[in-house]
Amino acid sequence: MTAEMERARAAGVKGLIVTLDWTFLPRPRLGQPVVPDRLDLKAMVKLSPQP
């Protein structure tokens, strides 16, 4: 159990919701950006939503 889960338990939390921000597939689908091995500033700028 992680430290965050222990803190939640100590605070009386009855349940946790776990979410994922990104799914990793073995090969990219059409229109899905390639996920870089390292997320540096250059990659963040390239992958960030454009206004």
C-alpha atoms as one frame of an Amber mdcrd trajectory, in Angstrom:
protein
   0.000   0.000   0.000   1.330   3.446  -0.875   1.818   6.271   1.599  -1.095
   8.155   0.008  -3.385   5.173   0.511  -2.281   4.858   4.136  -3.023   8.567
   4.715  -6.453   8.151   3.130  -7.202   5.154   5.341  -6.097   7.043   8.451
  -8.384   9.922   7.428 -11.364   7.549   7.241 -11.739   7.347   3.463 -14.126
   4.538   2.489 -13.142   4.188  -1.179 -10.696   5.350  -3.839 -11.229   6.094
  -7.513  -8.196   5.312  -9.655  -7.941   6.895 -13.104  -5.414   6.811 -15.920
  -4.653   9.833 -18.053  -3.264   7.906 -20.977  -3.565   4.397 -22.381  -0.491
   2.775 -23.816  -1.127   0.543 -26.800   1.488  -1.652 -28.497   1.171   0.414
 -31.671  -0.372   3.836 -32.166  -3.849   4.108 -33.659  -4.622   6.503 -36.467
  -4.463  10.027 -35.111  -2.947   9.023 -31.762   0.323  10.837 -31.035   3.478
   8.828 -30.427   4.239   8.736 -26.692   7.879   9.739 -26.091  10.114   7.711
 -23.751  11.013  10.896 -21.871   8.690  13.811 -21.305  10.950  16.859 -21.519
   9.958  20.462 -22.211  10.236  20.037 -25.986   7.887  17.013 -25.931   5.430
  18.766 -23.603   5.197  21.758 -25.933   4.744  19.505 -28.952   2.017  17.373
 -27.306   0.155  20.141 -25.457  -3.228  21.315 -26.744  -3.009  24.330 -29.004
  -5.348  27.298 -28.377
